[in-house]
């Protein structure tokens, strides 16, 4: 752990150490540290040293073990997909708790990545006796492959579509109840200030937008939503904390109603929804 503290906080280093023991070696970290006299063999020690070296070089723990957690479930990840984040869990809860119609919902997630949003929504609603027909859309076939693997493992099966949203037509979808996106939203000029294992390891395609047009994805998706959503359907965005008000104004200018900007647990503007008029 001492090595990890050089680049991570002590709390982060403890969590990473536990993850390495339990997911790289398959050994209970609690059991090991309680029974200090128990030694690991040379093969396990080499695996642990290799994993620590990869962490110190900036590789996310999720890439080392091959998965990340999202709302209590394991999702396979790879360098091709954005690692699921806590803020997106908060968006999931907002959507889940806001839609309990009793009728099957039509849901489309744009930029689906690991598929964590449509899969988790489907599973959460299933527990609440709410059914949903979910679609996950991404520009990359490699990403869609990861999402489909997660669907098989977790036993909820959205439809997967490989699609560049800037090539999508107004008729791509019809009568959608809920349109969701956590699109790229970080201006290129902020790249140097990101934590190194995000800046250098998460896919640029999922993170960055032009400095002169940071709302490009929000604006385009909201325009598509005017055609794809049914009347009264909802659009949900995860947003950059600096651009929440700007996204709200953009939706208002397009005629969306009942627009709401929500803060995350850290009191930052991070989620927006609007309803098709």
Secondary structure, 3 states (H helix, E strand, C coil): CHHHHCCCCHHHHHHHHHHHHHHHCCCCHHHHHHCCCCCCCHHHHHHHHHHHHHHHCCCCHHHHHCEEEECCEEEECCCCCCCCCHHHHHHHHHHHHHCCCCCCEEEEEECCCCCHHHHHHHHHHHHCCCCEEEEEEECCHHHHHHHHHHHHHHCCCCEEEECCHHHCCCCCCCCEEEEEECCCCEEHHHHHHCCHHHHCCCCHHHCEECCCCCCHHHHHHHHHHHHHEEEEEEEEEECCCCCHHHHHHHHHHCCCEEEEEEECCCCCEEEEEEECC
